[in-house]
């Protein structure tokens, strides 16, 4: 029986800087998210990644979301350069022009740890390195259709464990299937589950925050993932745990919005590390 992910396991995913750390050794996350139609997704993902412990975020998306990202987080770099992991797709659709697709595939060719979300889920066949997909029930349907598996959203919702495992087996990558109970599966089967911290987490942009948290964890563990790609499922579970706990802390029993979740992440990490040291 697969066990539920715990706080102690999530604590082990936090990369704590040392006196010798710099912004590069702490991890650089490259982010290509947001669009003219959905610019807020870029802001939410970058905000969450920034608060999860990376040394730098490079935002390389469209102009409108880039200006909003910089207005919120002026420390973000918008010039291309070295990264340790990528986050693609939040706030986008698969209807991209050929040049945009070429650039994304070129970045996937770097074989770096990568989160594929929302409009980038169709890039699974181009994945070269450690990749984790973060679909909700409806988004898993076209992922499975692309590998010849016909299933309806209602079927995925009724048996999320079955379809998360099937998607991981068919695509060969790690799958984080979002829901009230998040399923994390890879080629070995269902690895673990994570229960959402609050029903209030079901709010617009919440998934964009999760993508940022996960991208940050991948960037801070690039070397470890290069040595052992199976660790990807552990980091995905830890991201889901941090996301759920941040939602619980932000809510306090009342309604929240996505930005509230991102803003609660540092407190959650601080308390998590404090508990681990006791």
One Martini backbone bead per residue (centre of mass of N, CA, C, O) as a GRO file, in nm:
protein
  278
    1UNK     BB    1   0.096   0.036   0.023
    2UNK     BB    2   0.061   0.364  -0.022
    3UNK     BB    3   0.190   0.641   0.115
    4UNK     BB    4   0.179   0.933   0.276
    5UNK     BB    5   0.309   1.225   0.280
    6UNK     BB    6   0.544   1.395   0.484
    7UNK     BB    7   0.702   1.635   0.662
    8UNK     BB    8   0.979   1.495   0.683
    9UNK     BB    9   1.007   1.454   0.376
   10UNK     BB   10   0.980   1.751   0.292
   11UNK     BB   11   1.230   1.861   0.449
   12UNK     BB   12   1.444   1.706   0.261
   13UNK     BB   13   1.381   1.914   0.006
   14UNK     BB   14   1.538   2.137   0.151
   15UNK     BB   15   1.771   2.379   0.053
   16UNK     BB   16   2.024   2.479   0.257
   17UNK     BB   17   2.221   2.727   0.296
   18UNK     BB   18   2.546   2.837   0.306
   19UNK     BB   19   2.819   3.042   0.349
   20UNK     BB   20   2.908   2.957   0.033
   21UNK     BB   21   2.671   3.060  -0.103
   22UNK     BB   22   2.505   3.136  -0.410
   23UNK     BB   23   2.286   3.208  -0.659
   24UNK     BB   24   2.381   2.953  -0.824
   25UNK     BB   25   2.407   2.725  -0.604
   26UNK     BB   26   2.091   2.763  -0.523
   27UNK     BB   27   1.955   2.810  -0.794
   28UNK     BB   28   1.817   2.818  -1.133
   29UNK     BB   29   1.513   2.932  -1.274
   30UNK     BB   30   1.338   2.867  -1.562
   31UNK     BB   31   1.072   3.076  -1.715
   32UNK     BB   32   0.782   2.971  -1.929
   33UNK     BB   33   0.511   3.178  -1.887
   34UNK     BB   34   0.243   3.292  -1.987
   35UNK     BB   35   0.028   3.551  -2.136
   36UNK     BB   36  -0.172   3.778  -2.272
   37UNK     BB   37  -0.427   3.635  -2.140
   38UNK     BB   38  -0.230   3.495  -1.885
   39UNK     BB   39  -0.019   3.668  -1.688
   40UNK     BB   40  -0.057   3.575  -1.384
   41UNK     BB   41   0.091   3.301  -1.393
   42UNK     BB   42   0.374   3.418  -1.385
   43UNK     BB   43   0.361   3.562  -1.115
   44UNK     BB   44   0.290   3.313  -0.937
   45UNK     BB   45   0.530   3.126  -1.008
   46UNK     BB   46   0.759   3.322  -0.934
   47UNK     BB   47   0.676   3.378  -0.645
   48UNK     BB   48   0.696   3.085  -0.546
   49UNK     BB   49   0.991   3.030  -0.623
   50UNK     BB   50   1.118   3.266  -0.460
   51UNK     BB   51   0.989   3.134  -0.176
   52UNK     BB   52   1.157   2.835  -0.198
   53UNK     BB   53   1.500   2.896  -0.253
   54UNK     BB   54   1.615   3.037  -0.482
   55UNK     BB   55   1.865   3.244  -0.630
   56UNK     BB   56   1.709   3.242  -0.920
   57UNK     BB   57   1.506   3.405  -1.174
   58UNK     BB   58   1.419   3.330  -1.513
   59UNK     BB   59   1.233   3.530  -1.732
   60UNK     BB   60   1.105   3.414  -2.081
   61UNK     BB   61   0.855   3.558  -2.162
   62UNK     BB   62   0.636   3.766  -2.239
   63UNK     BB   63   0.599   4.103  -2.210
   64UNK     BB   64   0.357   4.144  -2.026
   65UNK     BB   65   0.432   3.943  -1.798
   66UNK     BB   66   0.715   4.060  -1.752
   67UNK     BB   67   0.621   4.335  -1.638
   68UNK     BB   68   0.465   4.207  -1.398
   69UNK     BB   69   0.696   4.057  -1.267
   70UNK     BB   70   0.881   4.310  -1.218
   71UNK     BB   71   0.677   4.465  -1.042
   72UNK     BB   72   0.685   4.240  -0.817
   73UNK     BB   73   0.999   4.125  -0.911
   74UNK     BB   74   1.293   4.295  -0.965
   75UNK     BB   75   1.506   4.043  -0.935
   76UNK     BB   76   1.432   3.941  -1.193
   77UNK     BB   77   1.550   3.779  -1.480
   78UNK     BB   78   1.531   3.852  -1.855
   79UNK     BB   79   1.786   3.691  -1.926
   80UNK     BB   80   1.959   3.476  -2.071
   81UNK     BB   81   2.086   3.157  -1.927
   82UNK     BB   82   2.171   2.992  -1.669
   83UNK     BB   83   2.027   2.677  -1.563
   84UNK     BB   84   1.873   2.398  -1.361
   85UNK     BB   85   1.569   2.463  -1.450
   86UNK     BB   86   1.224   2.414  -1.566
   87UNK     BB   87   0.923   2.619  -1.645
   88UNK     BB   88   0.628   2.520  -1.824
   89UNK     BB   89   0.286   2.660  -1.935
   90UNK     BB   90   0.162   2.844  -1.750
   91UNK     BB   91  -0.083   3.026  -1.905
   92UNK     BB   92  -0.116   2.834  -2.157
   93UNK     BB   93  -0.123   2.705  -2.489
   94UNK     BB   94  -0.071   2.488  -2.762
   95UNK     BB   95  -0.114   2.754  -2.945
   96UNK     BB   96   0.174   2.784  -3.109
   97UNK     BB   97   0.432   2.892  -3.262
   98UNK     BB   98   0.703   2.755  -3.417
   99UNK     BB   99   0.921   2.926  -3.269
  100UNK     BB  100   0.833   2.868  -2.982
  101UNK     BB  101   0.865   2.564  -2.999
  102UNK     BB  102   1.164   2.557  -3.069
  103UNK     BB  103   1.263   2.684  -2.803
  104UNK     BB  104   1.152   2.468  -2.614
  105UNK     BB  105   1.296   2.224  -2.737
  106UNK     BB  106   1.581   2.334  -2.696
  107UNK     BB  107   1.556   2.328  -2.384
  108UNK     BB  108   1.496   2.024  -2.357
  109UNK     BB  109   1.780   1.939  -2.479
  110UNK     BB  110   1.935   1.995  -2.198
  111UNK     BB  111   1.828   1.785  -1.973
  112UNK     BB  112   1.662   1.922  -1.763
  113UNK     BB  113   1.476   1.981  -1.520
  114UNK     BB  114   1.107   1.956  -1.571
  115UNK     BB  115   0.810   2.148  -1.593
  116UNK     BB  116   0.486   2.046  -1.713
  117UNK     BB  117   0.224   2.273  -1.793
  118UNK     BB  118  -0.056   2.287  -1.943
  119UNK     BB  119   0.047   2.414  -2.252
  120UNK     BB  120   0.309   2.189  -2.222
  121UNK     BB  121   0.204   1.886  -2.230
  122UNK     BB  122   0.266   1.830  -2.547
  123UNK     BB  123   0.597   1.797  -2.490
  124UNK     BB  124   0.664   1.507  -2.400
  125UNK     BB  125   0.808   1.385  -2.662
  126UNK     BB  126   1.061   1.604  -2.608
  127UNK     BB  127   1.167   1.476  -2.366
  128UNK     BB  128   1.502   1.423  -2.202
  129UNK     BB  129   1.471   1.454  -1.905
  130UNK     BB  130   1.360   1.528  -1.608
  131UNK     BB  131   1.000   1.485  -1.588
  132UNK     BB  132   0.705   1.677  -1.486
  133UNK     BB  133   0.366   1.647  -1.462
  134UNK     BB  134   0.070   1.895  -1.397
  135UNK     BB  135  -0.224   1.778  -1.405
  136UNK     BB  136  -0.545   1.771  -1.436
  137UNK     BB  137  -0.798   1.586  -1.526
  138UNK     BB  138  -0.850   1.726  -1.805
  139UNK     BB  139  -0.539   1.734  -1.895
  140UNK     BB  140  -0.497   1.418  -1.912
  141UNK     BB  141  -0.655   1.342  -2.162
  142UNK     BB  142  -0.457   1.445  -2.395
  143UNK     BB  143  -0.212   1.290  -2.297
  144UNK     BB  144  -0.341   1.009  -2.352
  145UNK     BB  145  -0.430   1.053  -2.647
  146UNK     BB  146  -0.131   1.082  -2.761
  147UNK     BB  147  -0.101   0.750  -2.670
  148UNK     BB  148  -0.394   0.603  -2.734
  149UNK     BB  149  -0.584   0.698  -2.484
  150UNK     BB  150  -0.924   0.659  -2.401
  151UNK     BB  151  -1.058   0.924  -2.193
  152UNK     BB  152  -1.245   1.066  -1.945
  153UNK     BB  153  -1.271   1.292  -1.702
  154UNK     BB  154  -1.462   1.121  -1.522
  155UNK     BB  155  -1.270   0.878  -1.504
  156UNK     BB  156  -1.034   1.018  -1.368
  157UNK     BB  157  -1.196   1.115  -1.116
  158UNK     BB  158  -1.276   0.819  -1.025
  159UNK     BB  159  -0.950   0.710  -1.108
  160UNK     BB  160  -0.665   0.858  -1.045
  161UNK     BB  161  -0.459   0.637  -0.992
  162UNK     BB  162  -0.482   0.478  -1.253
  163UNK     BB  163  -0.419   0.727  -1.451
  164UNK     BB  164  -0.147   0.809  -1.343
  165UNK     BB  165  -0.006   0.540  -1.395
  166UNK     BB  166  -0.067   0.524  -1.698
  167UNK     BB  167   0.072   0.788  -1.783
  168UNK     BB  168   0.356   0.713  -1.684
  169UNK     BB  169   0.385   0.456  -1.857
  170UNK     BB  170   0.331   0.590  -2.144
  171UNK     BB  171   0.547   0.842  -2.117
  172UNK     BB  172   0.801   0.809  -1.897
  173UNK     BB  173   0.700   1.002  -1.668
  174UNK     BB  174   0.624   1.213  -1.426
  175UNK     BB  175   0.316   1.229  -1.227
  176UNK     BB  176   0.107   1.509  -1.123
  177UNK     BB  177  -0.211   1.464  -0.997
  178UNK     BB  178  -0.450   1.680  -0.941
  179UNK     BB  179  -0.617   1.716  -0.615
  180UNK     BB  180  -0.736   1.646  -0.317
  181UNK     BB  181  -0.564   1.398  -0.413
  182UNK     BB  182  -0.243   1.360  -0.487
  183UNK     BB  183  -0.075   1.202  -0.759
  184UNK     BB  184   0.233   1.006  -0.767
  185UNK     BB  185   0.395   0.897  -1.070
  186UNK     BB  186   0.581   0.634  -1.229
  187UNK     BB  187   0.729   0.366  -1.375
  188UNK     BB  188   0.677   0.208  -1.085
  189UNK     BB  189   0.426   0.379  -1.009
  190UNK     BB  190   0.285   0.449  -0.723
  191UNK     BB  191   0.445   0.651  -0.482
  192UNK     BB  192   0.229   0.880  -0.383
  193UNK     BB  193   0.043   1.090  -0.154
  194UNK     BB  194  -0.150   1.412  -0.136
  195UNK     BB  195  -0.315   1.615   0.075
  196UNK     BB  196  -0.498   1.870   0.096
  197UNK     BB  197  -0.516   2.134   0.324
  198UNK     BB  198  -0.759   2.284   0.155
  199UNK     BB  199  -1.047   2.366  -0.012
  200UNK     BB  200  -0.944   2.667  -0.073
  201UNK     BB  201  -0.734   2.579  -0.300
  202UNK     BB  202  -0.976   2.600  -0.501
  203UNK     BB  203  -0.816   2.826  -0.705
  204UNK     BB  204  -0.715   3.055  -0.899
  205UNK     BB  205  -0.364   2.975  -0.950
  206UNK     BB  206  -0.272   2.737  -0.769
  207UNK     BB  207  -0.113   2.571  -0.987
  208UNK     BB  208   0.103   2.791  -1.039
  209UNK     BB  209   0.228   2.771  -0.759
  210UNK     BB  210   0.310   2.476  -0.771
  211UNK     BB  211   0.504   2.507  -1.011
  212UNK     BB  212   0.704   2.696  -0.861
  213UNK     BB  213   0.781   2.508  -0.632
  214UNK     BB  214   0.882   2.273  -0.807
  215UNK     BB  215   1.093   2.424  -0.972
  216UNK     BB  216   1.270   2.496  -0.729
  217UNK     BB  217   1.338   2.206  -0.639
  218UNK     BB  218   1.480   2.126  -0.901
  219UNK     BB  219   1.702   2.347  -0.899
  220UNK     BB  220   1.818   2.252  -0.605
  221UNK     BB  221   1.845   1.927  -0.746
  222UNK     BB  222   2.008   1.868  -1.007
  223UNK     BB  223   2.243   1.677  -0.928
  224UNK     BB  224   2.067   1.457  -0.799
  225UNK     BB  225   1.896   1.397  -1.060
  226UNK     BB  226   2.135   1.309  -1.238
  227UNK     BB  227   2.195   1.056  -1.051
  228UNK     BB  228   1.860   1.036  -0.958
  229UNK     BB  229   1.559   1.049  -1.117
  230UNK     BB  230   1.365   0.916  -0.895
  231UNK     BB  231   1.351   1.184  -0.714
  232UNK     BB  232   1.121   1.336  -0.853
  233UNK     BB  233   0.879   1.227  -0.689
  234UNK     BB  234   0.964   1.346  -0.416
  235UNK     BB  235   0.957   1.645  -0.505
  236UNK     BB  236   0.663   1.649  -0.592
  237UNK     BB  237   0.547   1.578  -0.314
  238UNK     BB  238   0.673   1.817  -0.162
  239UNK     BB  239   0.531   2.037  -0.323
  240UNK     BB  240   0.244   1.951  -0.250
  241UNK     BB  241   0.279   1.984   0.054
  242UNK     BB  242   0.358   2.283   0.063
  243UNK     BB  243   0.104   2.384  -0.078
  244UNK     BB  244  -0.102   2.278   0.128
  245UNK     BB  245   0.018   2.417   0.380
  246UNK     BB  246   0.002   2.708   0.272
  247UNK     BB  247  -0.303   2.704   0.253
  248UNK     BB  248  -0.361   2.660   0.553
  249UNK     BB  249  -0.211   2.907   0.662
  250UNK     BB  250  -0.354   3.126   0.491
  251UNK     BB  251  -0.647   3.062   0.578
  252UNK     BB  252  -0.749   2.974   0.876
  253UNK     BB  253  -1.054   2.889   0.751
  254UNK     BB  254  -1.049   3.076   0.500
  255UNK     BB  255  -1.034   3.256   0.235
  256UNK     BB  256  -0.839   3.240  -0.074
  257UNK     BB  257  -0.562   3.316  -0.275
  258UNK     BB  258  -0.289   3.243  -0.457
  259UNK     BB  259  -0.094   3.456  -0.334
  260UNK     BB  260  -0.128   3.359  -0.042
  261UNK     BB  261   0.020   3.094  -0.078
  262UNK     BB  262   0.297   3.201  -0.160
  263UNK     BB  263   0.338   3.385   0.102
  264UNK     BB  264   0.342   3.118   0.301
  265UNK     BB  265   0.599   2.948   0.237
  266UNK     BB  266   0.826   3.051   0.430
  267UNK     BB  267   0.684   2.966   0.692
  268UNK     BB  268   0.668   2.667   0.632
  269UNK     BB  269   0.972   2.620   0.605
  270UNK     BB  270   1.060   2.724   0.878
  271UNK     BB  271   0.889   2.520   1.046
  272UNK     BB  272   0.998   2.262   0.918
  273UNK     BB  273   1.297   2.301   0.998
  274UNK     BB  274   1.253   2.332   1.300
  275UNK     BB  275   1.128   2.048   1.345
  276UNK     BB  276   1.376   1.885   1.226
  277UNK     BB  277   1.581   1.995   1.464
  278UNK     BB  278   1.428   1.862   1.727
   0.00000   0.00000   0.00000
